[in-house]
Amino acid sequence: MCILPSEVKEELCTEEPELECPSISLYGKYSKETELLRYLRDNVLSRTPEGQEIIRLYYQWSPAIVREMEDDQGFKEEVKEMIDGGLMLIEEEAK
């Protein structure tokens, strides 16, 4: 389940406090990859209105993405490849 920043959580979690999360489905809740994605969310994206919109859209579409990944291994691999491609950049920023 995704851990949402407080400014997004109130907006998205009124009825469903726990959302499915592609990064957790792919890497695990406490993996290095998930921690890097949380760093991006909390320290980069959440600081601008545009980034906050990206966060909102991510959590809006996360349940559908996870369901599709469960049904389609090829799609799951594509999502993982896409995220893996950005993780190096996030890691450099986090240093």
N, CA, C and O atoms as CSV, one atom per row, in Angstrom:
chain,resi,resn,atom,element,x,y,z
A,1,MET,N,N,0.838,-1.176,0.000
A,1,MET,CA,C,0.000,0.000,0.000
A,1,MET,C,C,0.888,1.246,0.000
A,1,MET,O,O,1.982,1.229,0.565
A,2,CYS,N,N,0.436,2.287,-0.611
A,2,CYS,CA,C,1.242,3.498,-0.705
A,2,CYS,C,C,1.123,4.340,0.550
A,2,CYS,O,O,0.065,4.420,1.176
A,3,ILE,N,N,2.214,4.953,0.894
A,3,ILE,CA,C,2.220,5.916,1.985
A,3,ILE,C,C,2.196,7.285,1.329
A,3,ILE,O,O,3.143,7.665,0.640
A,4,LEU,N,N,1.131,8.016,1.538
A,4,LEU,CA,C,0.925,9.285,0.856
A,4,LEU,C,C,1.421,10.448,1.698
A,4,LEU,O,O,1.313,10.417,2.924
A,5,PRO,N,N,1.970,11.483,1.048
A,5,PRO,CA,C,2.288,12.695,1.801
A,5,PRO,C,C,0.995,13.316,2.318
A,5,PRO,O,O,-0.059,13.153,1.705
A,6,SER,N,N,1.068,14.016,3.425
A,6,SER,CA,C,-0.134,14.514,4.098
A,6,SER,C,C,-0.993,15.401,3.213
A,6,SER,O,O,-2.219,15.322,3.289
A,7,GLU,N,N,-0.392,16.250,2.367
A,7,GLU,CA,C,-1.207,17.153,1.551
A,7,GLU,C,C,-1.987,16.397,0.484
A,7,GLU,O,O,-3.008,16.896,0.012
A,8,VAL,N,N,-1.540,15.221,0.094
A,8,VAL,CA,C,-2.243,14.419,-0.889
A,8,VAL,C,C,-3.183,13.440,-0.195
A,8,VAL,O,O,-4.270,13.161,-0.702
A,9,LYS,N,N,-2.781,12.925,0.940
A,9,LYS,CA,C,-3.548,11.910,1.648
A,9,LYS,C,C,-4.956,12.384,1.959
A,9,LYS,O,O,-5.917,11.652,1.722
A,10,GLU,N,N,-5.095,13.572,2.474
A,10,GLU,CA,C,-6.418,14.078,2.837
A,10,GLU,C,C,-7.327,14.139,1.621
A,10,GLU,O,O,-8.523,13.861,1.718
A,11,GLU,N,N,-6.766,14.501,0.489
A,11,GLU,CA,C,-7.539,14.660,-0.733
A,11,GLU,C,C,-7.964,13.321,-1.338
A,11,GLU,O,O,-9.053,13.223,-1.903
A,12,LEU,N,N,-7.129,12.299,-1.229
A,12,LEU,CA,C,-7.385,11.049,-1.925
A,12,LEU,C,C,-7.905,9.922,-1.044
A,12,LEU,O,O,-8.471,8.960,-1.563
A,13,CYS,N,N,-7.734,10.008,0.248
A,13,CYS,CA,C,-8.002,8.857,1.097
A,13,CYS,C,C,-9.218,9.035,1.981
A,13,CYS,O,O,-9.255,8.500,3.090
A,14,THR,N,N,-10.192,9.758,1.529
A,14,THR,CA,C,-11.363,9.973,2.365
A,14,THR,C,C,-12.136,8.688,2.595
A,14,THR,O,O,-12.636,8.470,3.699
A,15,GLU,N,N,-12.254,7.818,1.575
A,15,GLU,CA,C,-13.008,6.586,1.737
A,15,GLU,C,C,-12.114,5.355,1.796
A,15,GLU,O,O,-12.461,4.380,2.462
A,16,GLU,N,N,-10.992,5.376,1.127
A,16,GLU,CA,C,-10.121,4.215,1.054
A,16,GLU,C,C,-8.730,4.601,1.542
A,16,GLU,O,O,-7.927,5.107,0.758
A,17,PRO,N,N,-8.422,4.370,2.833
A,17,PRO,CA,C,-7.171,4.852,3.395
A,17,PRO,C,C,-5.932,4.172,2.840
A,17,PRO,O,O,-4.844,4.743,2.915
A,18,GLU,N,N,-6.058,2.967,2.283
A,18,GLU,CA,C,-4.896,2.278,1.745
A,18,GLU,C,C,-5.112,2.057,0.253
A,18,GLU,O,O,-6.122,1.490,-0.163
A,19,LEU,N,N,-4.157,2.508,-0.541
A,19,LEU,CA,C,-4.242,2.370,-1.987
A,19,LEU,C,C,-3.199,1.374,-2.473
A,19,LEU,O,O,-2.150,1.210,-1.850
A,20,GLU,N,N,-3.489,0.714,-3.578
A,20,GLU,CA,C,-2.501,-0.146,-4.205
A,20,GLU,C,C,-1.420,0.725,-4.821
A,20,GLU,O,O,-1.694,1.828,-5.294
A,21,CYS,N,N,-0.198,0.229,-4.813
A,21,CYS,CA,C,0.926,1.037,-5.266
A,21,CYS,C,C,1.817,0.227,-6.209
A,21,CYS,O,O,2.346,-0.808,-5.803
A,22,PRO,N,N,1.996,0.672,-7.456
A,22,PRO,CA,C,2.850,-0.060,-8.389
A,22,PRO,C,C,4.275,-0.264,-7.883
A,22,PRO,O,O,4.841,-1.342,-8.066
A,23,SER,N,N,4.855,0.734,-7.260
A,23,SER,CA,C,6.245,0.584,-6.811
A,23,SER,C,C,6.366,-0.492,-5.737
A,23,SER,O,O,7.334,-1.252,-5.728
A,24,ILE,N,N,5.400,-0.562,-4.841
A,24,ILE,CA,C,5.437,-1.596,-3.813
A,24,ILE,C,C,5.178,-2.961,-4.444
A,24,ILE,O,O,5.801,-3.946,-4.048
A,25,SER,N,N,4.283,-3.034,-5.405
A,25,SER,CA,C,4.026,-4.299,-6.098
A,25,SER,C,C,5.272,-4.799,-6.825
A,25,SER,O,O,5.524,-6.003,-6.871
A,26,LEU,N,N,6.041,-3.888,-7.386
A,26,LEU,CA,C,7.231,-4.265,-8.146
A,26,LEU,C,C,8.442,-4.544,-7.267
A,26,LEU,O,O,9.169,-5.508,-7.507
A,27,TYR,N,N,8.670,-3.707,-6.245
A,27,TYR,CA,C,9.931,-3.739,-5.516
A,27,TYR,C,C,9.803,-4.142,-4.046
A,27,TYR,O,O,10.782,-4.583,-3.444
A,28,GLY,N,N,8.632,-3.999,-3.472
A,28,GLY,CA,C,8.457,-4.262,-2.040
A,28,GLY,C,C,8.363,-2.963,-1.263
A,28,GLY,O,O,8.865,-1.925,-1.695
A,29,LYS,N,N,7.715,-3.034,-0.112
A,29,LYS,CA,C,7.411,-1.843,0.681
A,29,LYS,C,C,8.652,-1.101,1.170
A,29,LYS,O,O,8.651,0.129,1.210
A,30,TYR,N,N,9.708,-1.820,1.541
A,30,TYR,CA,C,10.881,-1.179,2.138
A,30,TYR,C,C,12.135,-1.306,1.283
A,30,TYR,O,O,13.250,-1.198,1.793
A,31,SER,N,N,11.958,-1.534,-0.003
A,31,SER,CA,C,13.111,-1.688,-0.890
A,31,SER,C,C,13.802,-0.350,-1.133
A,31,SER,O,O,13.231,0.717,-0.909
A,32,LYS,N,N,15.031,-0.440,-1.594
A,32,LYS,CA,C,15.795,0.758,-1.953
A,32,LYS,C,C,15.059,1.541,-3.048
A,32,LYS,O,O,15.006,2.770,-3.011
A,33,GLU,N,N,14.493,0.821,-4.018
A,33,GLU,CA,C,13.793,1.465,-5.123
A,33,GLU,C,C,12.567,2.246,-4.642
A,33,GLU,O,O,12.341,3.381,-5.063
A,34,THR,N,N,11.786,1.634,-3.763
A,34,THR,CA,C,10.603,2.309,-3.228
A,34,THR,C,C,11.006,3.517,-2.403
A,34,THR,O,O,10.348,4.555,-2.464
A,35,GLU,N,N,12.070,3.398,-1.637
A,35,GLU,CA,C,12.549,4.537,-0.847
A,35,GLU,C,C,12.986,5.682,-1.751
A,35,GLU,O,O,12.737,6.844,-1.432
A,36,LEU,N,N,13.636,5.377,-2.877
A,36,LEU,CA,C,14.040,6.425,-3.816
A,36,LEU,C,C,12.824,7.110,-4.429
A,36,LEU,O,O,12.814,8.329,-4.603
A,37,LEU,N,N,11.802,6.328,-4.756
A,37,LEU,CA,C,10.585,6.922,-5.315
A,37,LEU,C,C,9.874,7.785,-4.279
A,37,LEU,O,O,9.304,8.819,-4.628
A,38,ARG,N,N,9.896,7.382,-3.021
A,38,ARG,CA,C,9.332,8.223,-1.958
A,38,ARG,C,C,10.132,9.519,-1.815
A,38,ARG,O,O,9.558,10.585,-1.594
A,39,TYR,N,N,11.464,9.422,-1.942
A,39,TYR,CA,C,12.302,10.613,-1.887
A,39,TYR,C,C,11.880,11.588,-2.992
A,39,TYR,O,O,11.707,12.780,-2.741
A,40,LEU,N,N,11.718,11.078,-4.205
A,40,LEU,CA,C,11.299,11.937,-5.318
A,40,LEU,C,C,9.962,12.594,-5.011
A,40,LEU,O,O,9.803,13.800,-5.201
A,41,ARG,N,N,9.009,11.814,-4.541
A,41,ARG,CA,C,7.676,12.336,-4.220
A,41,ARG,C,C,7.759,13.421,-3.141
A,41,ARG,O,O,7.213,14.512,-3.298
A,42,ASP,N,N,8.450,13.100,-2.045
A,42,ASP,CA,C,8.429,13.973,-0.875
A,42,ASP,C,C,9.355,15.183,-0.974
A,42,ASP,O,O,9.058,16.232,-0.402
A,43,ASN,N,N,10.469,15.053,-1.692
A,43,ASN,CA,C,11.469,16.115,-1.699
A,43,ASN,C,C,11.571,16.889,-3.006
A,43,ASN,O,O,12.224,17.930,-3.066
A,44,VAL,N,N,10.931,16.386,-4.044
A,44,VAL,CA,C,10.988,17.086,-5.330
A,44,VAL,C,C,9.572,17.430,-5.800
A,44,VAL,O,O,9.214,18.602,-5.911
A,45,LEU,N,N,8.781,16.405,-6.072
A,45,LEU,CA,C,7.457,16.636,-6.669
A,45,LEU,C,C,6.513,17.410,-5.757
A,45,LEU,O,O,5.775,18.273,-6.231
A,46,SER,N,N,6.522,17.123,-4.479
A,46,SER,CA,C,5.553,17.752,-3.573
A,46,SER,C,C,5.790,19.249,-3.383
A,46,SER,O,O,4.962,19.929,-2.776
A,47,ARG,N,N,6.892,19.766,-3.885
A,47,ARG,CA,C,7.234,21.178,-3.668
A,47,ARG,C,C,6.670,22.139,-4.705
A,47,ARG,O,O,6.763,23.356,-4.543
A,48,THR,N,N,6.086,21.597,-5.770
A,48,THR,CA,C,5.523,22.476,-6.794
A,48,THR,C,C,4.094,22.049,-7.111
A,48,THR,O,O,3.740,20.885,-6.922
A,49,PRO,N,N,3.271,22.976,-7.592
A,49,PRO,CA,C,1.913,22.598,-7.981
A,49,PRO,C,C,1.900,21.527,-9.078
A,49,PRO,O,O,1.060,20.628,-9.059
A,50,GLU,N,N,2.823,21.624,-10.026
A,50,GLU,CA,C,2.890,20.636,-11.095
A,50,GLU,C,C,3.261,19.259,-10.541
A,50,GLU,O,O,2.686,18.245,-10.936
A,51,GLY,N,N,4.209,19.239,-9.639
A,51,GLY,CA,C,4.601,17.980,-9.012
A,51,GLY,C,C,3.481,17.389,-8.177
A,51,GLY,O,O,3.284,16.174,-8.165
A,52,GLN,N,N,2.750,18.240,-7.485
A,52,GLN,CA,C,1.611,17.770,-6.697
A,52,GLN,C,C,0.543,17.171,-7.598
A,52,GLN,O,O,-0.126,16.214,-7.209
A,53,GLU,N,N,0.373,17.717,-8.789
A,53,GLU,CA,C,-0.577,17.157,-9.751
A,53,GLU,C,C,-0.098,15.787,-10.240
A,53,GLU,O,O,-0.906,14.874,-10.410
A,54,ILE,N,N,1.197,15.643,-10.462
A,54,ILE,CA,C,1.746,14.340,-10.852
A,54,ILE,C,C,1.487,13.316,-9.746
A,54,ILE,O,O,1.101,12.182,-10.031
A,55,ILE,N,N,1.696,13.705,-8.499
A,55,ILE,CA,C,1.431,12.817,-7.357
A,55,ILE,C,C,-0.039,12.425,-7.339
A,55,ILE,O,O,-0.371,11.250,-7.181
A,56,ARG,N,N,-0.911,13.399,-7.499
A,56,ARG,CA,C,-2.348,13.127,-7.470
A,56,ARG,C,C,-2.732,12.143,-8.572
A,56,ARG,O,O,-3.487,11.201,-8.331
A,57,LEU,N,N,-2.217,12.358,-9.770
A,57,LEU,CA,C,-2.519,11.465,-10.892
A,57,LEU,C,C,-1.962,10.063,-10.656
A,57,LEU,O,O,-2.603,9.067,-10.990
A,58,TYR,N,N,-0.783,9.996,-10.086
A,58,TYR,CA,C,-0.183,8.689,-9.773
A,58,TYR,C,C,-1.105,7.900,-8.852
A,58,TYR,O,O,-1.383,6.731,-9.116
A,59,TYR,N,N,-1.579,8.514,-7.787
A,59,TYR,CA,C,-2.432,7.795,-6.845
A,59,TYR,C,C,-3.829,7.548,-7.419
A,59,TYR,O,O,-4.492,6.584,-7.037
A,60,GLN,N,N,-4.267,8.385,-8.305
A,60,GLN,CA,C,-5.558,8.156,-8.957
A,60,GLN,C,C,-5.487,6.899,-9.838
A,60,GLN,O,O,-6.419,6.096,-9.849
A,61,TRP,N,N,-4.402,6.735,-10.562
A,61,TRP,CA,C,-4.281,5.638,-11.515
A,61,TRP,C,C,-3.605,4.388,-10.945
A,61,TRP,O,O,-3.634,3.338,-11.587
A,62,SER,N,N,-3.003,4.474,-9.766
A,62,SER,CA,C,-2.276,3.342,-9.196
A,62,SER,C,C,-3.090,2.055,-9.099
A,62,SER,O,O,-2.592,1.011,-9.519
A,63,PRO,N,N,-4.313,2.069,-8.570
A,63,PRO,CA,C,-5.054,0.803,-8.477
A,63,PRO,C,C,-5.261,0.129,-9.842
A,63,PRO,O,O,-5.139,-1.091,-9.951
A,64,ALA,N,N,-5.566,0.902,-10.862
A,64,ALA,CA,C,-5.761,0.329,-12.203
A,64,ALA,C,C,-4.451,-0.220,-12.756
A,64,ALA,O,O,-4.439,-1.269,-13.401
A,65,ILE,N,N,-3.356,0.480,-12.508
A,65,ILE,CA,C,-2.044,0.015,-12.976
A,65,ILE,C,C,-1.683,-1.300,-12.306
A,65,ILE,O,O,-1.226,-2.228,-12.972
A,66,VAL,N,N,-1.883,-1.391,-10.989
A,66,VAL,CA,C,-1.563,-2.623,-10.264
A,66,VAL,C,C,-2.426,-3.780,-10.765
A,66,VAL,O,O,-1.922,-4.882,-10.980
A,67,ARG,N,N,-3.702,-3.539,-10.949
A,67,ARG,CA,C,-4.580,-4.612,-11.461
A,67,ARG,C,C,-4.114,-5.097,-12.833
A,67,ARG,O,O,-4.078,-6.299,-13.097
A,68,GLU,N,N,-3.762,-4.156,-13.696
A,68,GLU,CA,C,-3.299,-4.536,-15.031
A,68,GLU,C,C,-1.969,-5.290,-14.961
A,68,GLU,O,O,-1.758,-6.240,-15.715
A,69,MET,N,N,-1.069,-4.873,-14.061
A,69,MET,CA,C,0.200,-5.587,-13.893
A,69,MET,C,C,-0.042,-7.019,-13.419
A,69,MET,O,O,0.675,-7.937,-13.817
A,70,GLU,N,N,-1.050,-7.208,-12.571
A,70,GLU,CA,C,-1.370,-8.555,-12.090
A,70,GLU,C,C,-1.900,-9.436,-13.228
A,70,GLU,O,O,-1.674,-10.646,-13.233
A,71,ASP,N,N,-2.598,-8.832,-14.182
A,71,ASP,CA,C,-3.207,-9.585,-15.281
A,71,ASP,C,C,-2.291,-9.754,-16.491
A,71,ASP,O,O,-2.511,-10.645,-17.312
A,72,ASP,N,N,-1.269,-8.910,-16.609
A,72,ASP,CA,C,-0.457,-8.891,-17.831
A,72,ASP,C,C,1.022,-8.764,-17.465
A,72,ASP,O,O,1.502,-7.671,-17.165
A,73,GLN,N,N,1.739,-9.885,-17.492
A,73,GLN,CA,C,3.154,-9.904,-17.118
A,73,GLN,C,C,3.984,-9.004,-18.033
A,73,GLN,O,O,4.927,-8.363,-17.571
A,74,GLY,N,N,3.650,-8.947,-19.313
A,74,GLY,CA,C,4.384,-8.086,-20.239
A,74,GLY,C,C,4.257,-6.620,-19.858
A,74,GLY,O,O,5.234,-5.873,-19.901
A,75,PHE,N,N,3.050,-6.214,-19.487
A,75,PHE,CA,C,2.831,-4.832,-19.043
A,75,PHE,C,C,3.623,-4.559,-17.766
A,75,PHE,O,O,4.229,-3.498,-17.620
A,76,LYS,N,N,3.614,-5.519,-16.847
A,76,LYS,CA,C,4.359,-5.363,-15.594
A,76,LYS,C,C,5.849,-5.153,-15.873
A,76,LYS,O,O,6.488,-4.300,-15.258
A,77,GLU,N,N,6.389,-5.930,-16.794
A,77,GLU,CA,C,7.802,-5.775,-17.153
A,77,GLU,C,C,8.082,-4.415,-17.788
A,77,GLU,O,O,9.123,-3.811,-17.531
A,78,GLU,N,N,7.159,-3.935,-18.612
A,78,GLU,CA,C,7.318,-2.612,-19.227
A,78,GLU,C,C,7.306,-1.508,-18.176
A,78,GLU,O,O,8.120,-0.586,-18.233
A,79,VAL,N,N,6.392,-1.596,-17.223
A,79,VAL,CA,C,6.322,-0.596,-16.154
A,79,VAL,C,C,7.622,-0.614,-15.358
A,79,VAL,O,O,8.176,0.441,-15.050
A,80,LYS,N,N,8.110,-1.804,-15.024
A,80,LYS,CA,C,9.349,-1.921,-14.249
A,80,LYS,C,C,10.529,-1.337,-15.014
A,80,LYS,O,O,11.344,-0.615,-14.440
A,81,GLU,N,N,10.627,-1.644,-16.304
A,81,GLU,CA,C,11.712,-1.088,-17.114
A,81,GLU,C,C,11.660,0.438,-17.136
A,81,GLU,O,O,12.692,1.102,-17.036
A,82,MET,N,N,10.460,0.987,-17.266
A,82,MET,CA,C,10.300,2.434,-17.293
A,82,MET,C,C,10.753,3.057,-15.967
A,82,MET,O,O,11.483,4.048,-15.959
A,83,ILE,N,N,10.317,2.474,-14.861
A,83,ILE,CA,C,10.698,3.003,-13.545
A,83,ILE,C,C,12.194,2.817,-13.317
A,83,ILE,O,O,12.866,3.734,-12.845
A,84,ASP,N,N,12.722,1.636,-13.648
A,84,ASP,CA,C,14.155,1.394,-13.477
A,84,ASP,C,C,14.985,2.434,-14.224
A,84,ASP,O,O,16.037,2.856,-13.745
A,85,GLY,N,N,14.505,2.845,-15.404
A,85,GLY,CA,C,15.223,3.841,-16.188
A,85,GLY,C,C,15.356,5.180,-15.481
A,85,GLY,O,O,16.339,5.893,-15.685
A,86,GLY,N,N,14.377,5.531,-14.652
A,86,GLY,CA,C,14.429,6.796,-13.926
A,86,GLY,C,C,15.089,6.718,-12.560
A,86,GLY,O,O,15.451,7.744,-11.984
A,87,LEU,N,N,15.249,5.509,-12.039
A,87,LEU,CA,C,15.788,5.371,-10.690
A,87,LEU,C,C,17.216,5.881,-10.547
A,87,LEU,O,O,17.574,6.433,-9.506
A,88,MET,N,N,18.043,5.701,-11.592
A,88,MET,CA,C,19.419,6.209,-11.518
A,88,MET,C,C,19.442,7.714,-11.357
A,88,MET,O,O,20.240,8.246,-10.585
A,89,LEU,N,N,18.570,8.410,-12.083
A,89,LEU,CA,C,18.506,9.868,-11.976
A,89,LEU,C,C,18.050,10.293,-10.594
A,89,LEU,O,O,18.584,11.247,-10.028
A,90,ILE,N,N,17.059,9.589,-10.043
A,90,ILE,CA,C,16.566,9.905,-8.710
A,90,ILE,C,C,17.658,9.672,-7.683
A,90,ILE,O,O,17.833,10.473,-6.764
A,91,GLU,N,N,18.390,8.584,-7.834
A,91,GLU,CA,C,19.472,8.270,-6.891
A,91,GLU,C,C,20.538,9.353,-6.898
A,91,GLU,O,O,21.047,9.733,-5.843
A,92,GLU,N,N,20.877,9.850,-8.076
A,92,GLU,CA,C,21.867,10.933,-8.177
A,92,GLU,C,C,21.359,12.178,-7.468
A,92,GLU,O,O,22.126,12.843,-6.772
A,93,GLU,N,N,20.086,12.507,-7.629
A,93,GLU,CA,C,19.494,13.679,-6.986
A,93,GLU,C,C,19.456,13.513,-5.468
A,93,GLU,O,O,19.621,14.486,-4.732
A,94,ALA,N,N,19.240,12.293,-5.002
A,94,ALA,CA,C,19.113,12.038,-3.572
A,94,ALA,C,C,20.449,12.151,-2.835
A,94,ALA,O,O,20.472,12.317,-1.615
A,95,LYS,N,N,21.548,12.063,-3.562
A,95,LYS,CA,C,22.882,12.100,-2.914
A,95,LYS,C,C,23.248,13.448,-2.428
A,95,LYS,O,O,24.328,13.631,-1.868
